[in-house]
């Protein structure tokens, strides 16, 4: 091999072939050797994008790929620590050693990666929107893999692609190059927002996966069947639970409606707060979830009806 050939930068195809060789390694020793002899697998931003593609193309990830990915991430963190740089996703790169900076000749390759990720994620966003309506078709493992994928993706946008584009912007560029770098900078921001939306969707879908359904009691499933996806806020649940537990406490001590009516005054502001901030469907769902709250509401309704029709005399 000539000196010129040795100094040539690896092309996207070379990197793809190297990653495929790494994935086909039969033993961990062989895999580590490949990482040691091909450090670009640990530093080139295209390597991370290739991993994203591998994980996306294998929704049921074989154990071999999972093992190789864990080894790659561990070696990457070790390389970052050796360079004295942070290895957590929340920290940004601080030195050139952490990123293998690309020459402007790689602009078209980087553009292809960013545009490709954006197109892929738009399609995934559409699919997850559909899955939100029937989350039971997915399981916990699928959602967890997707969360890891987009967590890594967001990290890569922040710690690899954004710094690379910022570095190019500081370099002397042709008008065409500068225009393309500025376009990609905007696309990175759009891609980050898109991926954050996907993460929010995944969090929502996670509540209704087939595994989540199997963990629910018959009562919870019955409530969902009757009230569908009527949303309840954390505050609504907390306030209703407060009344529910108070009523259950009276029941456990052998008390009944009379004692509840005598002592409910202190909980009237809480009940009013719930009523003022809830729709009829939300109130019905809260009553179905919290029996003590339902008893409180029923007694209060009976009291109001009795006062209105005169069966309960109101002191004057």
C-alpha positions as CSV (number, residue, x, y, z in Angstrom):
1,X,0.0,0.0,0.0
2,X,1.4,3.4,-0.9
3,X,1.7,6.3,1.5
4,X,-1.1,8.1,-0.5
5,X,-3.4,5.1,-0.1
6,X,-2.6,5.0,3.6
7,X,-3.6,8.6,4.1
8,X,-6.8,8.4,2.2
9,X,-9.9,8.9,4.3
10,X,-12.3,6.0,4.6
11,X,-15.3,6.4,2.3
12,X,-18.9,5.6,3.4
13,X,-18.7,2.3,1.6
14,X,-15.4,1.4,3.3
15,X,-17.0,2.2,6.7
16,X,-20.0,0.1,5.9
17,X,-17.9,-2.8,4.9
18,X,-15.8,-2.5,8.1
19,X,-18.9,-2.4,10.3
20,X,-20.3,-5.5,8.5
21,X,-17.0,-7.3,9.1
22,X,-17.2,-6.2,12.8
23,X,-20.8,-7.6,13.1
24,X,-19.7,-10.9,11.5
25,X,-16.9,-11.4,14.0
26,X,-17.3,-14.8,15.5
27,X,-15.6,-14.0,18.9
28,X,-15.2,-11.0,21.1
29,X,-11.5,-11.2,20.6
30,X,-11.9,-10.8,16.8
31,X,-14.4,-8.0,17.4
32,X,-12.0,-6.1,19.7
33,X,-9.2,-6.5,17.2
34,X,-11.3,-5.0,14.4
35,X,-12.1,-2.0,16.7
36,X,-8.4,-1.5,17.5
37,X,-7.3,-1.7,13.9
38,X,-10.2,0.5,12.6
39,X,-10.5,3.4,15.1
40,X,-12.8,5.2,12.6
41,X,-15.6,2.9,13.8
42,X,-15.4,4.7,17.2
43,X,-14.8,8.3,16.0
44,X,-16.4,8.8,12.5
45,X,-19.9,10.3,12.9
46,X,-21.0,8.2,9.9
47,X,-20.4,5.1,12.1
48,X,-23.1,6.2,14.5
49,X,-25.5,6.8,11.7
50,X,-24.8,3.3,10.3
51,X,-25.5,1.8,13.7
52,X,-28.8,3.6,13.8
53,X,-29.6,2.0,10.4
54,X,-28.6,-1.5,11.6
55,X,-30.8,-1.2,14.7
56,X,-33.7,0.1,12.6
57,X,-33.4,-2.6,10.0
58,X,-33.5,-5.3,12.7
59,X,-36.6,-4.6,14.8
60,X,-36.0,-8.0,16.5
61,X,-32.4,-7.5,17.3
62,X,-30.3,-10.7,17.2
63,X,-28.2,-11.3,20.3
64,X,-25.1,-11.1,18.2
65,X,-25.9,-7.5,17.1
66,X,-26.8,-6.5,20.7
67,X,-23.5,-7.9,22.0
68,X,-21.5,-6.1,19.3
69,X,-23.3,-2.9,19.9
70,X,-22.7,-3.0,23.6
71,X,-19.0,-3.7,23.0
72,X,-18.8,-0.8,20.5
73,X,-20.4,1.6,23.0
74,X,-18.1,0.5,25.8
75,X,-15.0,0.9,23.6
76,X,-16.3,4.3,22.5
77,X,-16.7,5.5,26.1
78,X,-13.3,4.2,27.0
79,X,-11.8,6.1,24.1
80,X,-13.6,9.3,25.2
81,X,-12.4,8.9,28.8
82,X,-8.8,8.3,27.6
83,X,-9.0,11.6,25.7
84,X,-10.1,13.2,29.0
85,X,-13.6,14.0,27.7
86,X,-17.1,13.5,29.1
87,X,-18.8,10.2,28.1
88,X,-22.4,11.0,29.1
89,X,-25.1,12.0,26.7
90,X,-25.8,15.2,28.7
91,X,-22.3,16.6,28.1
92,X,-21.0,18.2,24.9
93,X,-17.7,17.4,23.4
94,X,-14.9,19.8,24.5
95,X,-11.9,18.7,22.4
96,X,-11.0,17.7,18.9
97,X,-10.1,14.2,20.1
98,X,-13.7,13.2,20.7
99,X,-14.9,14.0,17.1
100,X,-13.1,12.9,14.0
101,X,-13.6,16.2,12.2
102,X,-14.6,15.8,8.5
103,X,-13.2,17.9,5.7
104,X,-15.7,20.0,3.7
105,X,-15.3,17.4,0.9
106,X,-17.5,15.2,3.1
107,X,-20.4,17.7,3.0
108,X,-22.5,15.7,0.6
109,X,-22.0,12.6,2.7
110,X,-23.1,14.3,5.9
111,X,-26.0,15.9,4.0
112,X,-27.1,12.5,2.8
113,X,-27.0,11.2,6.4
114,X,-29.0,14.1,7.9
115,X,-31.6,14.2,5.1
116,X,-31.9,10.4,5.2
117,X,-32.4,10.4,9.0
118,X,-35.0,13.2,8.7
119,X,-37.0,11.2,6.0
120,X,-36.8,8.0,8.0
121,X,-37.9,9.7,11.2
122,X,-40.8,11.4,9.5
123,X,-42.0,8.0,8.4
124,X,-41.5,6.6,11.9
125,X,-43.4,9.5,13.4
126,X,-46.3,8.7,11.1
127,X,-46.2,5.1,12.2
128,X,-46.0,5.9,15.9
129,X,-49.0,8.3,15.5
130,X,-50.9,5.3,14.1
131,X,-49.6,3.0,16.9
132,X,-50.9,5.5,19.5
133,X,-54.4,4.5,18.5
134,X,-53.7,0.8,19.0
135,X,-50.6,0.6,21.3
136,X,-51.4,-3.0,22.3
137,X,-49.9,-4.2,18.9
138,X,-46.5,-3.3,20.4
139,X,-44.6,-4.8,23.3
140,X,-42.4,-3.3,26.0
141,X,-39.2,-4.5,24.4
142,X,-40.0,-2.9,21.0
143,X,-40.7,0.5,22.7
144,X,-37.6,0.2,24.9
145,X,-35.4,-0.4,21.8
146,X,-37.0,2.6,20.1
147,X,-36.3,4.8,23.1
148,X,-32.7,3.7,23.2
149,X,-32.4,4.4,19.4
150,X,-33.8,7.9,19.6
151,X,-31.9,8.7,22.8
152,X,-28.7,7.9,20.9
153,X,-30.0,9.8,17.9
154,X,-30.6,13.0,19.9
155,X,-27.2,12.6,21.5
156,X,-25.6,12.2,18.1
157,X,-27.3,15.3,16.7
158,X,-26.0,17.3,19.7
159,X,-22.5,15.9,20.1
160,X,-21.5,15.0,16.6
161,X,-23.4,16.7,13.7
162,X,-24.1,20.1,15.3
163,X,-20.4,20.6,16.2
164,X,-19.3,19.5,12.8
165,X,-21.6,22.0,11.0
166,X,-20.6,24.8,13.4
167,X,-16.9,24.0,12.6
168,X,-17.6,24.2,8.9
169,X,-19.4,27.5,9.3
170,X,-16.3,29.0,10.8
171,X,-14.2,27.9,7.8
172,X,-13.8,29.7,4.4
173,X,-16.5,28.2,2.2
174,X,-17.9,28.8,-1.3
175,X,-21.3,30.4,-1.4
176,X,-22.8,27.0,-2.4
177,X,-21.1,25.2,0.5
178,X,-22.2,27.9,3.0
179,X,-25.8,27.7,1.8
180,X,-25.8,24.0,2.2
181,X,-24.2,24.1,5.7
182,X,-26.9,26.6,6.8
183,X,-29.6,24.4,5.4
184,X,-28.3,21.5,7.3
185,X,-28.1,23.5,10.5
186,X,-31.8,24.3,10.2
187,X,-32.5,20.6,9.3
188,X,-30.7,19.5,12.4
189,X,-32.9,21.7,14.6
190,X,-36.0,20.3,12.8
191,X,-34.7,16.8,13.2
192,X,-34.1,17.3,16.9
193,X,-37.7,18.6,17.4
194,X,-39.1,15.7,15.4
195,X,-37.1,13.1,17.5
196,X,-38.3,14.8,20.7
197,X,-41.9,14.4,19.5
198,X,-41.2,10.7,18.7
199,X,-39.8,10.3,22.2
200,X,-43.0,11.8,23.7
201,X,-45.1,9.5,21.5
202,X,-43.1,6.5,22.7
203,X,-43.7,7.5,26.3
204,X,-47.4,7.7,25.6
205,X,-47.5,4.4,23.7
206,X,-45.6,2.6,26.5
207,X,-48.6,3.0,28.7
208,X,-50.7,0.8,26.4
209,X,-48.4,-1.9,25.1
210,X,-49.6,-5.5,25.2
211,X,-47.3,-6.0,28.3
212,X,-48.8,-3.0,30.0
213,X,-52.3,-4.4,29.3
214,X,-51.4,-7.8,30.8
215,X,-50.3,-6.1,33.9
216,X,-53.6,-4.3,34.5
217,X,-56.3,-5.6,36.7
218,X,-59.8,-6.5,35.4
219,X,-61.1,-3.4,37.1
220,X,-58.6,-1.2,35.2
221,X,-59.4,-2.9,31.9
222,X,-63.2,-2.5,32.5
223,X,-62.8,1.2,33.3
224,X,-60.8,1.7,30.0
225,X,-63.4,-0.2,28.1
226,X,-66.2,2.0,29.4
227,X,-64.4,5.4,29.4
228,X,-61.9,4.9,26.6
229,X,-59.0,7.3,26.6
230,X,-60.6,10.0,28.7
231,X,-57.5,11.7,30.1
232,X,-56.9,12.5,33.7
233,X,-54.3,14.8,35.1
234,X,-52.0,14.0,37.9
235,X,-53.7,16.7,40.0
236,X,-57.2,15.2,39.4
237,X,-55.9,11.8,40.5
238,X,-54.2,13.1,43.5
239,X,-57.2,15.1,44.7
240,X,-59.7,12.3,44.1
241,X,-57.3,9.9,45.9
242,X,-57.2,12.2,48.9
243,X,-61.0,12.1,49.3
244,X,-61.1,8.4,48.5
245,X,-58.6,7.5,51.2
246,X,-60.4,9.6,53.8
247,X,-63.7,7.9,53.1
248,X,-62.0,4.5,53.2
249,X,-60.5,5.4,56.5
250,X,-64.0,6.0,57.9
251,X,-65.2,2.8,56.5
252,X,-62.4,0.8,58.0
253,X,-63.2,2.3,61.4
254,X,-66.8,1.1,61.1
255,X,-68.3,4.5,60.1
256,X,-71.0,5.1,57.5
257,X,-72.8,7.8,55.6
258,X,-73.7,9.7,58.7
259,X,-70.1,10.1,59.8
260,X,-69.0,11.0,56.3
261,X,-71.7,13.7,56.1
262,X,-70.7,15.1,59.5
263,X,-67.0,15.4,58.6
264,X,-67.1,16.1,54.9
265,X,-66.9,19.9,55.3
266,X,-63.1,19.9,55.4
267,X,-63.0,18.1,52.0
268,X,-65.6,20.2,50.3
269,X,-62.9,22.7,48.9
270,X,-61.0,19.7,47.4
271,X,-64.1,18.3,45.8
272,X,-65.0,21.7,44.4
273,X,-61.5,22.0,42.9
274,X,-62.0,18.7,41.2
275,X,-65.4,19.7,39.8
276,X,-64.3,23.0,38.6
277,X,-61.4,21.5,36.6
278,X,-63.1,18.3,35.3
279,X,-65.5,17.4,32.5
280,X,-68.5,15.1,33.1
281,X,-66.6,12.2,31.5
282,X,-63.6,12.9,33.8
283,X,-65.8,13.0,36.9
284,X,-67.4,9.7,35.9
285,X,-64.0,8.1,35.4
286,X,-62.7,9.3,38.7
287,X,-65.8,7.8,40.4
288,X,-65.1,4.5,38.7
289,X,-61.5,4.4,39.7
290,X,-62.0,5.6,43.3
291,X,-64.9,4.0,45.2
292,X,-64.5,6.3,48.2
293,X,-64.6,9.4,46.0
294,X,-67.7,8.0,44.3
295,X,-69.4,7.5,47.7
296,X,-68.5,11.1,48.7
297,X,-69.9,12.5,45.4
298,X,-73.1,10.4,45.7
299,X,-73.8,11.5,49.2
300,X,-73.2,15.1,48.3
301,X,-75.5,14.8,45.3
302,X,-78.2,13.2,47.4
303,X,-77.8,16.0,50.0
304,X,-78.1,18.7,47.3
305,X,-81.2,16.9,45.8
306,X,-82.9,16.5,49.1
307,X,-82.4,20.2,50.0
308,X,-83.7,21.2,46.6
309,X,-86.9,19.0,46.7
310,X,-87.6,19.7,50.4
311,X,-87.1,16.3,51.8
312,X,-84.1,17.6,53.7
313,X,-85.0,20.7,55.8
314,X,-82.5,23.5,55.6
315,X,-82.3,25.6,58.8
316,X,-83.3,29.3,58.3
